[in-house]
């Protein structure tokens, strides 16, 4: 009887491993933005195809007490599924996960986690926090993009992605409403591309599809 139970447990574990593997194997792309970033994100997602085989995590600076309408706004500019991030979930291909207000996100073993921002966290570093987590979890599969915004959030995270073999892309400061976040990332790191939002989308599609093609050869 004990042997049968052990075999059953082994089968269950194998089935669970198969069940979560597709989510863990997809590319997770972090998008960081602040002031002026909404229009950039809209333009970006208008150029992402509906069958794009990756997941996006959108991280923006939102006042603590403000209810973000960004998911519904972005949904009007994309055929991808757009949702507010939940406490924890495995990302799916063709989905956009938007960070809620007064929260920060991380990724561990391919799973997304959301936690409240602490009251003593005066400076918003949600982009840095997620990018660093993404780099350590996904390593050379990590992809981060920094859009328009004030301050320097994202620069440290972009450097961490670069140091772990991942790819960083940055919105061309000349195409932003606020150049500070992209400029900080450019000065600290060496992005793979510095482009306007539409061209960033095309570059992301090219990178991901090329990597998938190589892995299938």
N, C-alpha and C positions, 0 to 999 in steps of 0.2 A: 504493500500500500504506500509506504514512504517513497519507494522508487518511482511509482506512478505519479505521486504528487510532485516530485522534483521535476519529472519530465514535463508535466503540465505547466509548472512554473517557467521552465525553460522555453516552452512554446509561447507562453504569454509574453515573456520578455522579448523574444524574437519578433513577435507580431507588433509589439509596441515600438520596437526599434524601427521596423519598416514603416509604421504609421507616421512617425515623426521625421523620418529621414528627408522626405521631399522638402519640408519647411526649412530644415537645417541646411540644405544644399543650395538654396537660392541665394542670389546676390541681394544684399541689403544696402541700399544707397541712402546715406544721410544728407538731408538738405537743410542748411542753416540760413536763417534770414531774420532781419529785424526791420527797422524803419525803411520804408520803400520796397520791402521785399514781396509784398502781396502781388503787385503787378508783375514783378519778375517771375514769381512762381506761376502765375496764370499763363504768361507767355511760354514758360518752360513746358508746362504740362500740355499745352495745346499742340506741342510738337512731339509728344511721346505716343507711340502707337498703342492701340487698345490691347494688342496681344503681347505687350512687352513682358519678357520673362524674368522680372525682378520685382522687388518690393521697395517702396520709398518710405522713409520716415522724415516727416517735416517738423522742424524744430524752430520755433519763433519766440520772440520776446513779447509776452502778453502780460498786462497788469494782473496782479493776483486776483482781484475781485471782478475781473471782466470775463464774461462768458464768450469764448471764442466762437465766431461764426465761420471760421476759415474752412472747415470741412465742407459746408454747403456752398461756400463761395468757389472753392476749387472744383467741386463736382460739376459746376457749370462750364468748366473749361477742359474737361477730360472725359474720356470714355472708361477710365480706370475706376475701380471701386474706391471710394473715399470714406474713411471712418475715423472717429476719435479713438486714440489709443486707449486700451483697457489696462487693467492692473498687470496682467501678464498674458502673452499670447505668442504663438508661432506665426511669423509673417507668411503671407501667401503671395504667389506671383500675381502681378497685375493689380496690386492693392497699394493704396496710399494711406499711411497711418499718420494722423496729425496729433501732435502733442497737445494735451489739454492745458488750460491755464493753471498756474500755481503748481506746476509739476515738472519733473525731470525724468529722463528716460535712460535706459541702459540696455545692453544686450549681453546675454550669457548663454553659451552653447546654442546659439542661433535663436534664442527665445527673447522676445522683447519684454521689458519690465518698466513699469511706471511707478514712481514714488513721489510723495509731496515734497515741495521745496521747503526747506527749513526757514523759520522766521528770521533767523540771523543771517541768511544768505541775501545780503543787500544787492550785490552785483549779480546779474543774471548770467550764468555760464552754462546754460542748457546745451548749447552747441558743442562747446569744449567737452563737457561731461559725456555726451553721447558719442562724439567722434573718438575720444580716448577709449571708451568702452568698446566701440565698434572695431577699432584697430587691434586691441588686445584679443578680441574674440575671433575676428575674421581674418586678421593678419593681411596677407597679400590679396585677399578677396574684398577688403574694405574699400568703399568708394565714398568720398565726401565732396559736397559742392557747397560753396559759400556765395550767398547772394547779398544784395544791398543791405546796409545796416549801419547803425552807429556803434562806436566802441570797437573792441578787438576780439569779441567772443568768436571762437572758431579757429583762431590762428594757432593756439597751442594744440588743439585737437587735430588740425590739419597736419601739423608737423609730426604728431604721433602716428597718424595714418601713414605718412610718407616714410617714417622710420621703421614701420612694420611691413613695408613693401606694398602698401595700398596705393590708391590713386586719388589725387585731389584736383578738383577743377574749381575755378573761381570766375565769378561774373566780372566782365571787363569794367573797371571803375568808371570809364567814360560813359557806360550805358546805365549806370545806377542813379538813383535819387540821392543816396548817401553812400559815399565811396569807402567809408572807414573800415568796415569789416573785411571787404575784399582786399583793400590795400594792406591791412595788417597781415593777412594771410600771405600775400605776395611777398612782403618784406621779410617775413619769418621763414617762409618755405619756398619751394620752387614748384608751383603747380604744373600739372601736366598740360593744362590748357587755360587760357584766359580769354573768355568769349562772351558775347551777348547771350541772353537766356535761350533764344531759339537755337542758336548754334551749340550751346551747352547740351541741350536735349539731344541734338543730332549726334554729338560726340559721345554722350553716354550710351546711346543705342548702339553706336559703332563699337565701343569698347566691350560692352556686355555680350553682344552677338558674336564678336570675334573670339572672346574667351570661351564662350559656349561651343562654338565651332571647333576650336582647338581641343577642348576636352572630349569631344565626341569622335575625334579622329583616332 
